[in-house]
Amino acid sequence: MQCPRCASTHIRKNGRKNGKQNHICVFCGRQFIDSYDHQGYSAEVKKECLEMYVNGLGFRAIERVKKVHHTTIINWVRELGKTLPDSPEYNAIPEITQVDELETFVGKKKQNLVVDSRK
């Protein structure tokens, strides 16, 4: 076993952490766990979850099907989104536009209410 910082083989045991043996390097003082296995989801599961998201499934629906926490899927989507190029600027003025009808309704809505005192 080697120290991850200085690659020295002169190390000592230094207690246990989370049920795993902790070591310390005699030369540089770095503490480390002997066998750190990176745990995570396979690339295949990640790809399937992202494809499901692109095809319109929600995060919680994917969570129910693939048994992957929805926060993990959200982080994968954000990570993938950072790699996409920015959209190009569109300088042309469109000839046809669509206006939401609620904007005109709210603008004409009367704010004064008449209270009937005869009741």
Backbone as a printed PyTorch tensor [residue, N CA C, xyz], in Angstrom:
tensor([[[  0.8400,  -1.1710,   0.0000],
         [  0.0000,   0.0000,   0.0000],
         [  0.8890,   1.2400,   0.0000]],

        [[  0.4210,   2.2770,  -0.7500],
         [  1.1840,   3.5120,  -0.8800],
         [  0.3450,   4.7030,  -0.4350]],

        [[  1.0550,   5.7180,   0.0040],
         [  0.3990,   6.9770,   0.3650],
         [ -0.0760,   7.6590,  -0.9200]],

        [[ -1.3140,   8.1440,  -0.9610],
         [ -1.7930,   8.8040,  -2.1750],
         [ -1.1020,  10.1400,  -2.4560]],

        [[ -0.5130,  10.7750,  -1.4340],
         [  0.1370,  12.0680,  -1.6400],
         [  1.5950,  11.9160,  -2.0680]],

        [[  2.4060,  11.1410,  -1.2960],
         [  3.8520,  11.0810,  -1.5700],
         [  4.3020,   9.7200,  -2.0930]],

        [[  3.4020,   8.7660,  -2.2110],
         [  3.6880,   7.4200,  -2.7210],
         [  4.6580,   6.6490,  -1.8380]],

        [[  4.7620,   7.0260,  -0.5840],
         [  5.6220,   6.3070,   0.3490],
         [  4.9370,   5.0190,   0.7820]],

        [[  5.7460,   3.9930,   1.0510],
         [  5.1890,   2.7290,   1.5290],
         [  5.3090,   2.5930,   3.0430]],

        [[  5.8530,   3.6150,   3.7160],
         [  6.0150,   3.5850,   5.1580],
         [  4.7710,   4.2130,   5.7980]],

        [[  3.7760,   3.3750,   6.0780],
         [  2.5120,   3.8480,   6.6430],
         [  2.1770,   3.0450,   7.8890]],

        [[  1.2970,   3.6150,   8.7130],
         [  0.8670,   2.9480,   9.9360],
         [ -0.6550,   2.9660,  10.0130]],

        [[ -1.1880,   2.0180,  10.7740],
         [ -2.6190,   2.0050,  11.0240],
         [ -2.9510,   3.1610,  11.9550]],

        [[ -4.1140,   3.7600,  11.7410],
         [ -4.4900,   4.9330,  12.5160],
         [ -5.9800,   4.8760,  12.8740]],

        [[ -6.4210,   3.7720,  13.4460],
         [ -7.8060,   3.6330,  13.8730],
         [ -8.7300,   3.2090,  12.7460]],

        [[-10.0340,   3.3140,  13.0280],
         [-11.0370,   2.9360,  12.0500],
         [-12.0050,   4.0910,  11.8630]],

        [[-12.5070,   4.2300,  10.6510],
         [-13.4760,   5.2670,  10.3390],
         [-14.5760,   4.6550,   9.4930]],

        [[-15.8030,   4.7320,   9.9910],
         [-16.9600,   4.1570,   9.2990],
         [-16.7580,   2.6820,   8.9930]],

        [[-16.1350,   1.9770,   9.9090],
         [-15.9250,   0.5470,   9.7290],
         [-14.7640,   0.1780,   8.8240]],

        [[-14.0050,   1.1420,   8.3540],
         [-12.8740,   0.8670,   7.4630],
         [-11.5830,   1.2820,   8.1540]],

        [[-10.5260,   0.5800,   7.8280],
         [ -9.2260,   0.8440,   8.4330],
         [ -8.6640,   2.1670,   7.9280]],

        [[ -8.2640,   3.0260,   8.8640],
         [ -7.6710,   4.3120,   8.5310],
         [ -6.1540,   4.1930,   8.6750]],

        [[ -5.4010,   4.8030,   7.7660],
         [ -3.9370,   4.7500,   7.7790],
         [ -3.3790,   6.1640,   7.7910]],

        [[ -2.1200,   6.2810,   8.2330],
         [ -1.4240,   7.5660,   8.2240],
         [ -0.0220,   7.3460,   7.6700]],

        [[  0.4090,   8.2620,   6.8180],
         [  1.7530,   8.1850,   6.2500],
         [  2.7460,   8.7440,   7.2620]],

        [[  3.8530,   8.0310,   7.4670],
         [  4.8600,   8.4520,   8.4390],
         [  5.6070,   9.6890,   7.9260]],

        [[  5.8140,   9.7980,   6.6270],
         [  6.6090,  10.8920,   6.0730],
         [  5.8290,  12.1980,   5.9390]],

        [[  4.6500,  12.1420,   5.3410],
         [  3.9300,  13.4090,   5.0840],
         [  2.7520,  13.6380,   6.0240]],

        [[  2.3400,  12.6330,   6.7950],
         [  1.2630,  12.7970,   7.7540],
         [ -0.1320,  12.7070,   7.1660]],

        [[ -0.2560,  12.3480,   5.9180],
         [ -1.5550,  12.2300,   5.2570],
         [ -2.3290,  11.0390,   5.8130]],

        [[ -3.6030,  11.2520,   6.1540],
         [ -4.4650,  10.1650,   6.5980],
         [ -5.3340,   9.7250,   5.4240]],

        [[ -5.5330,   8.4370,   5.2880],
         [ -6.3370,   7.9140,   4.1880],
         [ -6.8880,   6.5460,   4.5530]],

        [[ -7.9040,   6.1370,   3.8460],
         [ -8.5110,   4.8160,   4.0130],
         [ -7.9090,   3.9160,   2.9500]],

        [[ -7.5620,   2.7050,   3.3350],
         [ -6.8040,   1.8300,   2.4450],
         [ -7.5160,   1.4750,   1.1490]],

        [[ -8.7590,   1.1040,   1.1980],
         [ -9.4250,   0.6920,  -0.0350],
         [-10.6860,   1.5070,  -0.2270]],

        [[-10.5370,   2.6210,  -0.8940],
         [-11.6870,   3.4560,  -1.1900],
         [-12.2090,   3.0380,  -2.5470]],

        [[-13.3440,   2.3760,  -2.5370],
         [-13.9830,   1.9720,  -3.7880],
         [-15.0370,   3.0080,  -4.1300]],

        [[-14.8870,   3.5960,  -5.3020],
         [-15.8620,   4.5980,  -5.7330],
         [-17.1750,   3.8940,  -6.0250]],

        [[-18.1770,   4.2430,  -5.2550],
         [-19.4840,   3.6530,  -5.4830],
         [-20.3480,   4.6680,  -6.2120]],

        [[-21.1300,   4.1820,  -7.0940],
         [-22.0160,   5.0500,  -7.8490],
         [-22.7740,   4.2170,  -8.8550]],

        [[-23.5620,   4.8740,  -9.6630],
         [-24.3470,   4.1800, -10.6660],
         [-23.5110,   3.9820, -11.9240]],

        [[-23.8070,   2.9250, -12.6350],
         [-23.0620,   2.6370, -13.8560],
         [-23.4260,   3.6550, -14.9330]],

        [[-22.5940,   3.7350, -15.9420],
         [-22.8370,   4.6560, -17.0420],
         [-24.1100,   4.2790, -17.7960]],

        [[-24.4280,   2.9940, -17.8180],
         [-25.6380,   2.5340, -18.5040],
         [-26.9000,   3.0440, -17.8060]],

        [[-26.9290,   2.9630, -16.4690],
         [-28.0870,   3.4400, -15.7080],
         [-28.2280,   4.9490, -15.8740]],

        [[-27.1170,   5.6560, -15.8300],
         [-27.1320,   7.1130, -16.0070],
         [-27.6730,   7.4800, -17.3820]],

        [[-27.2280,   6.7650, -18.4040],
         [-27.6800,   7.0280, -19.7760],
         [-29.1710,   6.7650, -19.9140]],

        [[-29.6530,   5.6700, -19.3360],
         [-31.0710,   5.3350, -19.4150],
         [-31.9290,   6.3900, -18.7160]],

        [[-31.4860,   6.8560, -17.5570],
         [-32.2320,   7.8760, -16.8220],
         [-32.2910,   9.1780, -17.6100]],

        [[-31.1780,   9.5740, -18.2110],
         [-31.1610,  10.8080, -18.9890],
         [-32.0300,  10.6890, -20.2380]],

        [[-32.0450,   9.5200, -20.8710],
         [-32.9100,   9.3070, -22.0300],
         [-34.3780,   9.3750, -21.6300]],

        [[-34.7070,   8.8210, -20.4740],
         [-36.0840,   8.8770, -19.9860],
         [-36.4950,  10.3250, -19.7230]],

        [[-35.5800,  11.1270, -19.1830],
         [-35.8770,  12.5360, -18.9230],
         [-36.0920,  13.2920, -20.2320]],

        [[-35.2370,  13.0440, -21.2160],
         [-35.3630,  13.7210, -22.5040],
         [-36.6790,  13.3410, -23.1810]],

        [[-37.1350,  12.1170, -22.9700],
         [-38.3750,  11.6530, -23.5820],
         [-39.6240,  12.0870, -22.8220]],

        [[-39.4650,  12.8830, -21.7660],
         [-40.6150,  13.4920, -21.1290],
         [-41.0060,  12.9650, -19.7690]],

        [[-40.3420,  11.9670, -19.2320],
         [-40.6700,  11.4830, -17.9000],
         [-40.1690,  12.4710, -16.8550]],

        [[-40.8910,  12.5930, -15.7630],
         [-40.4890,  13.4660, -14.6760],
         [-39.4310,  12.7990, -13.8190]],

        [[-38.8170,  13.5990, -12.9640],
         [-37.7420,  13.0850, -12.1160],
         [-38.2430,  11.9960, -11.1690]],

        [[-39.3970,  12.2170, -10.5690],
         [-39.9080,  11.2320,  -9.6140],
         [-40.4130,   9.9740, -10.3090]],

        [[-40.8960,  10.1020, -11.5320],
         [-41.3050,   8.9190, -12.2920],
         [-40.0860,   8.0530, -12.6200]],

        [[-39.0010,   8.7060, -12.9940],
         [-37.7650,   7.9700, -13.2620],
         [-37.2670,   7.3130, -11.9820]],

        [[-37.4070,   8.0200, -10.8610],
         [-36.9940,   7.4680,  -9.5700],
         [-37.7580,   6.1840,  -9.2610]],

        [[-39.0560,   6.1860,  -9.5260],
         [-39.8610,   4.9890,  -9.2460],
         [-39.4830,   3.8270, -10.1480]],

        [[-39.1700,   4.1020, -11.4030],
         [-38.8690,   3.0330, -12.3570],
         [-37.4570,   2.4840, -12.1620]],

        [[-36.4610,   3.3730, -12.0630],
         [-35.0500,   2.9630, -12.0480],
         [-34.4580,   2.8440, -10.6500]],

        [[-35.2060,   3.2410,  -9.6130],
         [-34.7270,   3.1760,  -8.2240],
         [-33.4710,   4.0330,  -8.0170]],

        [[-33.4410,   5.2020,  -8.6810],
         [-32.3640,   6.1790,  -8.5260],
         [-32.9960,   7.4320,  -7.9450]],

        [[-32.4200,   8.0080,  -6.9080],
         [-33.0060,   9.1620,  -6.2520],
         [-33.1400,  10.3270,  -7.2290]],

        [[-34.2650,  11.0600,  -7.1170],
         [-34.5370,  12.1380,  -8.0670],
         [-33.5110,  13.2610,  -7.9950]],

        [[-32.9230,  13.5070,  -6.8400],
         [-31.8930,  14.5420,  -6.7310],
         [-30.6540,  14.1530,  -7.5320]],

        [[-30.3370,  12.8680,  -7.5510],
         [-29.2100,  12.3910,  -8.3490],
         [-29.4720,  12.6400,  -9.8280]],

        [[-30.6920,  12.3810, -10.2660],
         [-31.0420,  12.5920, -11.6790],
         [-30.9800,  14.0740, -12.0210]],

        [[-31.4560,  14.9280, -11.1080],
         [-31.3870,  16.3730, -11.3360],
         [-29.9340,  16.8150, -11.4880]],

        [[-29.0480,  16.2840, -10.6470],
         [-27.6230,  16.6310, -10.7460],
         [-27.0310,  16.1590, -12.0650]],

        [[-27.4510,  14.9790, -12.5420],
         [-26.9620,  14.4870, -13.8340],
         [-27.4210,  15.3970, -14.9680]],

        [[-28.6650,  15.8640, -14.9060],
         [-29.1900,  16.7480, -15.9500],
         [-28.4360,  18.0740, -15.9380]],

        [[-28.1900,  18.6200, -14.7490],
         [-27.4260,  19.8810, -14.6510],
         [-26.0160,  19.7060, -15.1840]],

        [[-25.3940,  18.5870, -14.8420],
         [-24.0290,  18.3070, -15.2960],
         [-23.9850,  18.2160, -16.8150]],

        [[-24.9660,  17.5530, -17.3980],
         [-25.0200,  17.4300, -18.8520],
         [-25.3400,  18.7670, -19.5030]],

        [[-26.1820,  19.5720, -18.8540],
         [-26.5480,  20.8770, -19.4000],
         [-25.3760,  21.8320, -19.4790]],

        [[-24.4310,  21.7020, -18.5560],
         [-23.2460,  22.5680, -18.5760],
         [-22.3500,  22.2780, -19.7740]],

        [[-22.4190,  21.0660, -20.3130],
         [-21.5750,  20.7070, -21.4470],
         [-22.1620,  21.1600, -22.7760]],

        [[-23.4470,  21.5330, -22.7880],
         [-24.0820,  21.9450, -24.0370],
         [-23.6400,  23.3490, -24.4130]],

        [[-23.5350,  23.6310, -25.7090],
         [-23.1480,  24.9840, -26.1210],
         [-24.3000,  25.9580, -25.8800]],

        [[-23.9450,  27.2290, -25.7020],
         [-24.9670,  28.2570, -25.5270],
         [-25.7300,  28.4330, -26.8330]],

        [[-26.9880,  28.8330, -26.7150],
         [-27.7960,  29.0350, -27.9130],
         [-27.3120,  30.2820, -28.6510]],

        [[-27.3250,  30.2540, -29.9760],
         [-26.8800,  31.4300, -30.7260],
         [-27.9000,  32.5600, -30.5960]],

        [[-27.4140,  33.7900, -30.7050],
         [-28.3180,  34.9320, -30.6210],
         [-29.1450,  35.0100, -31.8870]],

        [[-30.4040,  35.3450, -31.7080],
         [-31.3310,  35.4480, -32.8240],
         [-31.7210,  36.9050, -32.9710]],

        [[-31.2180,  37.5630, -34.0020],
         [-31.4220,  38.9990, -34.1660],
         [-32.5870,  39.3500, -35.0800]],

        [[-33.1410,  38.4050, -35.8070],
         [-34.2320,  38.7000, -36.7290],
         [-35.5200,  38.9650, -35.9560]],

        [[-36.3060,  39.9160, -36.4240],
         [-37.5890,  40.2340, -35.7950],
         [-38.6540,  39.3590, -36.4500]],

        [[-39.4020,  38.6160, -35.6700],
         [-40.4200,  37.7410, -36.2650],
         [-41.5790,  38.5540, -36.8480]],

        [[-42.1790,  38.0400, -37.9140],
         [-43.3040,  38.7150, -38.5410],
         [-44.6020,  38.4290, -37.7950]],

        [[-44.7010,  37.2720, -37.1960],
         [-45.9100,  36.8840, -36.4780],
         [-45.5370,  36.6440, -35.0260]],

        [[-46.3320,  37.2200, -34.1270],
         [-46.1030,  37.0000, -32.7090],
         [-47.4000,  36.5480, -32.0530]],

        [[-47.2840,  35.9600, -30.9000],
         [-48.4550,  35.5250, -30.1640],
         [-48.4280,  36.1980, -28.7940]],

        [[-49.5280,  36.8190, -28.4170],
         [-49.6250,  37.5200, -27.1490],
         [-50.5720,  36.7400, -26.2550]],

        [[-50.1970,  36.6150, -25.0340],
         [-51.0260,  35.9040, -24.0790],
         [-52.2800,  36.7240, -23.7780]],

        [[-53.4550,  36.0610, -23.8160],
         [-54.7020,  36.7880, -23.6040],
         [-54.8770,  37.2590, -22.1580]],

        [[-54.1740,  36.6550, -21.2040],
         [-54.2960,  37.0800, -19.8180],
         [-53.6820,  38.4510, -19.5860]],

        [[-52.7090,  38.8010, -20.3780],
         [-52.0820,  40.1090, -20.2200],
         [-53.0790,  41.2210, -20.4980]],

        [[-53.9030,  41.0740, -21.5230],
         [-54.8970,  42.0990, -21.8360],
         [-56.0100,  42.0960, -20.8090]],

        [[-56.3680,  40.9330, -20.2720],
         [-57.4240,  40.8490, -19.2580],
         [-57.0050,  41.5400, -17.9700]],

        [[-55.8020,  41.2940, -17.5200],
         [-55.3300,  41.8860, -16.2770],
         [-55.2090,  43.3980, -16.4220]],

        [[-54.8200,  43.8520, -17.5870],
         [-54.6860,  45.2910, -17.8120],
         [-56.0160,  46.0260, -17.7680]],

        [[-57.1260,  45.3650, -18.1290],
         [-58.4390,  46.0050, -18.1610],
         [-59.2800,  45.7070, -16.9260]],

        [[-58.7790,  44.8970, -16.0360],
         [-59.5440,  44.5000, -14.8620],
         [-59.7320,  45.6890, -13.9350]],

        [[-60.9710,  45.8760, -13.4860],
         [-61.2620,  46.9920, -12.5870],
         [-60.8530,  46.6270, -11.1750]],

        [[-60.2340,  47.5540, -10.5000],
         [-59.7650,  47.3200,  -9.1460],
         [-60.7720,  47.7820,  -8.0990]],

        [[-61.6740,  48.6950,  -8.4620],
         [-62.6320,  49.2220,  -7.5050],
         [-63.8210,  48.2750,  -7.3600]],

        [[-64.1290,  47.8960,  -6.1540],
         [-65.2700,  47.0340,  -5.9050],
         [-66.3800,  47.8640,  -5.2860]],

        [[-67.5840,  47.6370,  -5.7300],
         [-68.7290,  48.3440,  -5.1890],
         [-69.3360,  47.4410,  -4.1200]],

        [[-69.4380,  47.9430,  -2.9030],
         [-69.9940,  47.1890,  -1.7930],
         [-71.4450,  47.5970,  -1.6150]],

        [[-72.2960,  46.5970,  -1.6300],
         [-73.7260,  46.8590,  -1.4550],
         [-74.0320,  46.8860,   0.0420]],

        [[-74.4570,  48.0210,   0.5510],
         [-74.7100,  48.1600,   1.9840],
         [-76.1100,  47.7460,   2.3760]],

        [[-76.9550,  47.3500,   1.4160],
         [-78.3290,  46.9870,   1.7170],
         [-78.4630,  45.6050,   2.2880]],

        [[-77.4470,  44.8000,   2.2600],
         [-77.5480,  43.4240,   2.7480],
         [-77.4830,  43.3230,   4.2090]]])
